[in-house]
Amino acid sequence: MMIDIGPATVRMADLLASVSDDQLELPTPCPATPVGQLVDHVGTLTVAFTSVARKENVGAPSPPSATNLEDGWRDRIARDLDTLNQAWQDGAAWAGMTVAGGIDLPGEVAGLVVLDELLVHGWDIMISIGATSIGRRYEPSPAEIEAAASFVASFDAPRDGSLFGPVVPVPAEATPFDRLLGLTGRDPKWKPTTP
């Protein structure tokens, strides 16, 4: 199975371009992870999963920190997202085995990991900076959501938060994306706290 991650990379680059420096300390749905730290995580996973697609075994990235966001970080991450997309357009990225974070896994699974990371962290950042309150919508395609949900649903309890938190129940009529968020341990109704 090969999924086009291009729309997710473009969506993320557009979203990051709208993050202002004064929003980097805002809380996110990821516990103890402010926006700046999450943005740096997106930047490092983008580079790491480009190497994963190319079957290059690289070490684990350093822990994410907003202090890694230099002047021009938006342009850097946008370029890296484009490179990530190009790497995963190659069918060879989805075939055979690769290594991610020191773990051997099929290329197909690694592709689903990066898709899930882009979709869910895109929502984390979007909701944290209040973009939905100004009418900005976050709409991954049904195919993207279904692919990411198939990956996330494969993880059994207990979920200790190291990868996914405990499943958050959502109403039967919830959208497919809200169901994906619930599977990752997020409450689709999460709102940033006001000081």
C-alpha positions as a printed Julia matrix, in Angstrom:
195×3 Matrix{Float64}:
   0.0    0.0    0.0
   1.38   3.39  -1.0
  -0.25   6.58   0.27
   0.36  10.05  -1.16
   1.67  12.06   1.79
   2.02  15.17  -0.4
  -1.23  16.8    0.74
  -0.25  16.27   4.39
   3.18  17.85   3.86
   1.69  20.86   2.05
  -0.97  21.25   4.74
   1.69  21.17   7.46
   3.95  23.69   5.69
   1.02  26.08   5.22
   0.04  25.68   8.85
   3.58  26.27  10.16
   3.83  29.43   8.06
   0.94  30.81  10.11
   2.51  30.12  13.53
   3.76  33.34  15.06
   6.72  33.52  17.42
   4.48  34.63  20.28
   2.47  31.37  19.91
   5.43  29.06  20.5
   4.78  28.85  24.25
   1.08  27.97  23.92
  -0.03  24.58  25.3
  -0.98  21.73  22.99
  -3.02  18.54  23.43
   0.33  16.75  23.9
   1.03  16.85  27.65
   3.91  19.15  28.66
   4.61  19.96  25.01
   4.15  23.6   24.0
   3.71  24.62  20.37
   7.4   25.42  19.81
   8.54  22.04  21.06
   5.92  20.31  18.89
   6.99  22.35  15.85
  10.59  21.27  16.41
   9.39  17.66  16.73
   7.68  18.0   13.34
  10.9   19.42  11.9
  13.07  16.61  13.24
  10.65  13.83  12.32
  10.49  15.26   8.79
  14.25  14.88   8.36
  14.31  11.52  10.13
  11.54  10.01   8.02
  13.17  11.21   4.83
  16.12   9.01   5.85
  13.71   6.21   6.77
  12.18   6.38   3.26
  15.66   6.16   1.74
  16.54   3.19   3.97
  19.32   5.17   5.65
  19.89   4.09   9.24
  20.47   7.28  11.21
  20.52   7.79  14.95
  17.63   9.07  16.98
  17.16  12.85  16.85
  17.81  14.99  19.9
  14.82  15.78  22.11
  12.62  18.5   20.58
  12.97  22.05  21.87
  11.73  25.44  20.73
  15.32  26.66  21.17
  16.17  24.74  17.98
  13.9   27.05  15.94
  16.35  29.46  14.36
  15.46  32.49  12.24
  13.97  31.08   9.05
  12.75  27.83  10.62
   9.44  28.03   8.73
  11.22  28.03   5.36
  13.64  25.28   6.47
  10.87  22.97   7.63
   8.81  23.71   4.48
  11.79  22.67   2.33
  12.32  19.57   4.46
   8.62  18.68   4.14
   8.92  18.93   0.36
  11.97  16.63   0.46
  10.05  14.23   2.71
   7.2   14.12   0.21
   9.58  13.45  -2.67
  11.24  10.6   -0.76
   7.9    8.91  -0.06
   6.77   9.27  -3.7
   9.32   6.58  -4.53
   7.67   3.16  -4.4
  10.88   1.71  -2.98
  10.26   3.68   0.24
   7.11   1.63   0.85
   8.72  -1.73   0.05
  11.0   -3.95   2.1
  12.29  -3.15   5.55
  13.68   0.04   7.04
  14.72   1.37  10.45
  12.98   4.14  12.39
  14.14   5.14  15.85
  16.28   2.0   16.06
  13.31  -0.26  15.28
  13.15  -2.46  12.2
   9.81  -2.14  10.46
   8.27  -2.55   7.02
   8.49   0.5    4.77
   4.72   0.48   4.46
   4.33   0.81   8.23
   6.92   3.6    8.37
   4.95   5.49   5.72
   1.81   5.21   7.83
   3.73   6.42  10.88
   4.82   9.62   9.13
   1.34  10.18   7.7
  -0.2    9.81  11.16
   2.39  12.15  12.68
   1.66  14.83  10.07
  -2.12  14.54  10.37
  -2.39  14.44  14.13
   0.33  16.96  14.96
  -1.12  19.25  12.31
  -4.38  19.21  14.26
  -2.49  19.64  17.55
  -0.84  22.81  16.24
  -3.95  24.12  14.46
  -6.15  23.86  17.54
  -3.42  25.16  19.86
  -2.86  28.41  17.96
  -6.61  29.0   17.71
  -6.7   28.85  13.92
 -10.11  27.21  13.95
 -11.5   30.19  15.86
 -10.73  32.43  12.88
 -12.42  30.08  10.44
  -9.41  28.09   9.3
 -10.37  24.5    8.61
  -8.3   21.36   8.96
  -9.52  18.76   6.51
  -7.38  15.73   5.74
  -8.86  13.55   3.01
 -10.89  10.43   3.83
  -8.09   8.26   2.38
  -5.49   9.91   4.64
  -7.69   9.5    7.71
  -8.51   5.88   6.94
  -4.84   4.98   6.41
  -3.71   6.67   9.62
  -6.58   5.15  11.61
  -5.7    1.65  10.36
  -2.2    2.14  11.75
  -3.26   3.63  15.1
  -5.98   1.01  15.66
  -3.33  -1.74  15.49
  -1.92  -0.71  18.9
  -3.42  -2.63  21.8
  -3.86  -1.43  25.36
  -2.3   -0.53  27.65
  -1.37   2.74  26.09
   0.99   4.53  28.43
   1.44   7.75  26.49
   4.88   6.9   25.11
   3.36   6.57  21.64
  -0.4    6.86  22.11
  -2.43   7.65  25.18
  -5.49   5.73  26.31
  -8.28   5.78  23.72
 -10.68   8.68  24.24
 -14.25   7.58  23.56
 -16.06   9.64  20.92
 -19.77   9.66  20.04
 -21.04   7.16  17.47
 -21.8   10.04  15.11
 -18.26  11.47  15.38
 -16.44  12.31  12.17
 -13.76   9.87  10.97
 -11.09  12.4   11.9
 -12.49  12.78  15.42
 -12.43   8.99  15.71
  -8.76   9.04  14.65
  -8.02  11.67  17.31
  -9.76   9.56  19.94
  -7.72   6.52  18.9
  -4.51   8.52  19.44
  -5.62   9.45  22.96
  -6.77  12.98  22.12
 -10.05  14.59  23.02
 -11.45  16.1   19.8
 -13.07  18.8   21.95
  -9.75  19.91  23.48
  -9.35  23.67  23.68
  -6.3   25.64  24.77
  -6.52  26.99  28.31
  -6.68  30.72  28.69
  -4.31  32.41  31.15
